[in-house]
């Protein structure tokens, strides 16, 4: 086959087209790639259309951590090499690891790490395997932080542990161009014997609180009952006091009215006696004598009454007194 200039030109044109087409790179949003030219860093590609020189320019490959899920629900972390660098916030779910607390209790803990690559160049050139380095750094830092706390503090101080881990990891990964946003502890699982002891302790604590609440309730009920009885007795005493006061006032008013009536009667009698010129003392004795005779003679049964000899004088005085009193008074008797 004869090679003509037209064929050579066509081959060269085809090679040029393939070369140019291979030089176009489309970068997705929130992604980037590091380009090296002849082995040296050249530039970082931005999202959109970019052009590189094939053969001369080469995209630097990095490690990326992916999780593979299986049918039984287990997950396995897999490392693969790629030139794509994800700039979005990423989360690493690390497998469970055993740590020892300050009081020598072996506890199983797994953590979640939220981070973001802020400097792609540092993430490529300052560390070889970024996902593996972050995982190992998280594990060692977690062991150090938990080793400073006792088991009870570990179980009740998750926020403190998260804050300490975030500060330490953020400071360590700053050199790698990574920003650690937060760290979350998912599960803290103490040994079975410790869990049983903790459950018994919690049960005993609940029973103690129940007894305390019951005793406190009985105490408050007794206090309320005694206060109620006290108020009842006070009210009853107050009522009796008011009753006695009202009764005394009534008796006093009755005595005052009776005394007033007697005083008025005595005054009128005294006036009548004065007008008739009768001795008031004699009049009073005679009236008392008459009242006594009326009381003695009260009742339906026959009675025999023996009077002293001096009583005849009083009867005579009564007769004379009756004659001396005004006729109006005689008509009333």
C-alpha positions in Angstrom: 0.0 0.0 0.0 1.4 3.3 -1.1 1.5 6.0 1.6 0.4 9.2 0.2 0.8 12.7 1.7 -3.0 12.8 2.1 -3.0 9.7 4.2 -0.2 11.0 6.4 -2.0 14.3 6.9 -5.2 12.4 7.8 -3.4 10.3 10.4 -1.7 13.4 11.9 -5.1 15.2 12.0 -6.7 12.2 13.7 -4.0 12.1 16.3 -4.3 15.8 16.9 -8.1 15.5 17.4 -7.7 12.6 19.8 -5.0 14.6 21.6 -7.2 17.6 21.9 -10.2 15.6 23.0 -8.2 13.8 25.7 -7.0 17.2 27.0 -10.6 18.4 27.9 -11.5 17.6 31.4 -15.0 18.2 32.9 -14.8 18.6 36.7 -18.0 18.3 38.7 -19.2 20.8 41.3 -17.6 20.5 44.7 -14.8 18.4 43.2 -11.2 19.1 42.1 -8.1 17.4 40.7 -4.4 18.1 41.2 -2.5 18.3 37.9 1.3 17.7 37.7 3.4 18.6 34.7 6.4 16.5 34.1 6.2 15.3 37.8 5.8 18.7 39.4 2.7 20.3 40.8 1.2 22.6 38.1 -2.3 23.6 39.1 -5.6 22.6 40.7 -8.5 22.2 38.4 -11.7 24.0 39.1 -15.3 22.8 38.5 -16.3 23.1 34.9 -14.3 22.6 31.6 -10.6 22.4 31.9 -7.8 21.6 29.4 -4.7 19.7 30.1 -1.8 18.5 27.9 -2.0 14.8 27.6 1.3 12.9 28.2 2.8 16.1 29.7 0.2 16.8 32.3 -0.9 14.1 34.6 -3.6 14.0 37.3 -2.2 13.0 40.7 -4.0 9.9 42.1 -5.1 9.9 45.8 -6.6 7.3 48.1 -10.3 7.4 48.7 -12.2 5.4 51.4 -15.4 3.8 50.4 -17.8 1.6 52.3 -19.2 -1.6 50.8 -22.4 -3.0 52.3 -23.2 -6.7 52.3 -26.5 -8.5 52.5 -26.2 -9.3 56.2 -26.0 -5.6 57.1 -22.2 -5.5 57.7 -20.1 -2.8 56.2 -16.5 -3.0 55.0 -14.2 -0.1 54.3 -12.4 -0.3 51.0 -9.5 1.8 49.8 -9.2 2.7 46.1 -7.1 5.1 44.1 -8.6 7.9 42.1 -7.7 11.4 40.9 -11.0 12.9 42.1 -10.8 14.9 45.3 -14.2 15.5 47.0 -14.4 18.9 48.6 -17.8 18.2 50.4 -18.0 17.3 54.1 -17.4 13.6 54.5 -18.2 11.2 57.3 -16.1 8.3 58.3 -17.8 5.5 60.3 -14.9 3.8 62.0 -15.2 0.2 63.3 -15.4 -0.5 67.0 -12.2 -0.5 69.0 -11.3 -1.4 72.5 -10.1 1.3 74.8 -9.1 1.2 78.5 -10.4 3.8 80.9 -8.6 5.3 83.8 -10.0 2.7 86.2 -8.8 -0.1 84.0 -12.1 -1.1 82.4 -11.9 -2.3 78.8 -14.7 -0.6 76.8 -15.7 -0.9 73.2 -16.3 2.4 71.4 -16.9 3.4 67.8 -16.9 7.0 66.5 -18.1 9.1 63.6 -15.8 11.7 62.1 -17.1 14.6 60.1 -14.4 16.4 58.1 -13.8 18.5 54.9 -10.8 19.0 52.7 -10.1 22.7 52.5 -6.7 22.6 50.8 -6.4 19.9 48.1 -2.7 20.5 47.6 -1.8 19.8 51.2 -4.1 16.7 51.3 -2.1 15.3 48.3 1.5 16.2 49.1 1.5 16.4 53.0 0.2 12.9 53.6 0.4 9.7 51.6 -2.9 8.0 52.5 -5.2 10.6 54.0 -8.2 8.3 54.9 -5.9 5.8 56.6 -4.0 8.6 58.4 -7.3 10.1 59.7 -8.6 6.8 60.9 -5.4 5.9 62.8 -5.2 9.4 64.3 -8.8 9.2 65.4 -8.2 5.8 67.1 -5.1 6.8 68.9 -6.6 10.1 70.0 -9.7 8.4 71.3 -7.6 6.0 73.3 -5.7 8.9 74.9 -8.8 10.8 75.7 -10.7 7.8 77.2 -7.6 6.8 79.1 -7.8 10.0 81.1 -11.4 9.4 82.2 -13.0 6.8 84.5 -15.9 4.6 83.2 -18.6 6.7 84.8 -17.2 9.9 83.3 -16.9 8.2 79.9 -20.6 7.2 79.9 -21.8 10.6 81.1 -19.4 13.0 79.4 -19.9 12.4 75.7 -20.0 16.1 74.8 -16.7 16.6 76.6 -15.1 13.7 74.8 -16.4 14.9 71.5 -15.0 18.4 72.1 -11.6 17.1 73.1 -11.4 14.8 70.1 -12.4 17.5 67.7 -9.9 20.0 69.0 -7.0 17.5 68.9 -7.9 16.1 65.5 -8.5 19.5 64.0 -5.1 20.7 65.2 -3.3 17.6 63.9 -5.1 17.5 60.5 -4.6 21.2 59.8 -1.2 20.4 58.3 -3.0 18.0 55.9 -5.4 20.7 54.6 -8.3 19.0 56.5 -10.9 20.7 58.7 -12.5 18.5 61.3 -16.0 19.8 62.0 -17.2 17.4 64.7 -16.7 14.0 66.2 -19.5 11.9 67.6 -19.3 8.8 69.7 -22.0 6.3 68.6 -21.7 3.4 71.1 -19.9 3.0 74.4 -20.2 -0.7 75.4 -18.6 -1.8 78.7 -18.0 -5.5 79.5 -21.0 -7.7 80.3 -20.0 -8.0 84.0 -19.8 -4.2 84.3 -23.1 -3.8 82.6 -24.8 -6.2 85.0 -23.2 -4.4 88.0 -24.4 -1.1 86.6 -27.9 -2.4 86.1 -28.0 -3.7 89.6 -26.7 -0.3 90.8 -29.3 1.5 88.8 -32.0 -0.8 90.1 -30.9 -0.2 93.7 -30.8 3.5 93.1 -34.3 3.5 91.6 -35.6 1.5 94.6 -33.9 3.9 97.0 -35.4 6.9 95.2 -38.8 5.2 95.3 -38.5 4.6 99.0 -37.4 8.2 99.6 -40.3 9.5 97.6 -42.7 7.3 99.4 -41.3 8.4 102.8 -41.4 12.0 101.7 -45.0 11.6 100.6 -46.0 10.0 103.9 -44.2 12.8 105.8 -46.0 15.5 103.8 -49.3 13.7 104.2 -48.8 13.5 108.0 -47.8 17.1 108.1 -50.9 18.1 106.1 -53.1 16.0 108.2 -51.7 17.5 111.4 -52.0 21.0 110.0 -55.6 20.2 109.1 -56.4 18.9 112.6 -54.6 22.0 114.0 -56.7 24.3 111.8 -59.8 22.3 112.7 -59.1 22.6 116.5 -58.3 26.3 116.1 -61.5 26.9 114.2 -63.5 24.9 116.8 -61.9 26.8 119.7 -62.6 30.1 117.8 -66.2 29.0 117.4 -66.5 28.0 121.0 -64.9 31.3 122.0 -67.3 33.3 119.9 -70.2 31.3 121.2 -69.2 31.9 124.8 -68.6 35.6 124.1 -72.0 35.9 122.4 -73.6 33.9 125.3 -71.9 36.1 127.9 -73.0 39.2 126.0 -76.5 37.9 125.9 -76.6 37.1 129.6 -75.0 40.5 130.4 -77.6 42.2 128.2 -80.4 40.2 129.9 -79.1 41.1 133.3 -78.8 44.7 132.3 -82.3 44.7 131.0 -83.6 42.8 134.1 -81.7 45.2 136.4 -83.1 48.1 134.5 -86.6 46.7 134.8 -86.1 46.1 138.5 -84.7 49.5 139.0 -87.7 51.0 137.2 -90.1 48.9 139.3 -88.3 49.9 142.4 -88.4 53.5 141.4 -92.1 53.3 140.7 -92.7 51.5 144.0 -90.6 54.0 145.8 -92.7 56.8 144.3 -95.9 55.0 145.3 -94.6 54.3 148.8 -93.4 57.9 149.2 -96.8 59.2 148.2 -98.5 56.9 150.7 -96.0 57.5 153.4 -95.2 53.9 154.0 -91.8 52.7 155.2 -90.0 51.3 152.1 -88.3 48.6 154.1 -91.5 47.3 155.4 -93.0 47.3 151.9 -90.1 45.3 150.5 -90.3 42.7 153.3 -94.0 42.3 152.8 -93.6 41.8 149.0 -91.0 39.1 149.5 -93.2 37.5 152.0 -96.1 37.4 149.6 -94.0 35.9 146.9 -92.8 33.2 149.2 -96.3 32.4 150.2 -97.2 32.1 146.5 -94.4 29.7 145.8 -95.4 27.6 148.8 -98.9 27.4 147.8 -98.2 26.5 144.2 -99.3 23.0 143.0 -102.5 21.1 143.1 -101.9 19.1 146.3 -103.1 20.3 149.7 -100.4 21.5 152.0 -100.2 22.4 155.6 -98.0 25.5 156.2 -96.8 26.5 159.6 -96.0 30.2 160.0 -94.0 31.7 162.8 -95.8 34.0 165.3 -94.0 37.0 163.8 -95.7 36.4 160.5 -99.0 37.6 161.9 -97.5 41.0 162.3 -96.4 41.0 158.7 -99.9 40.0 157.6 -101.3 42.8 159.6 -98.8 45.2 158.1 -99.8 43.8 154.7 -103.5 44.6 155.4 -102.7 48.1 156.6 -100.4 48.6 153.6 -103.2 47.5 151.2 -105.5 50.1 152.8 -102.9 52.8 152.4 -101.9 52.1 148.8 -103.8 53.9 146.0 -106.9 52.3 144.7 -105.2 51.6 141.3 -102.6 49.5 143.0 -105.3 47.6 144.9 -107.1 46.8 141.7 -103.9 45.3 140.2 -103.3 43.0 143.2 
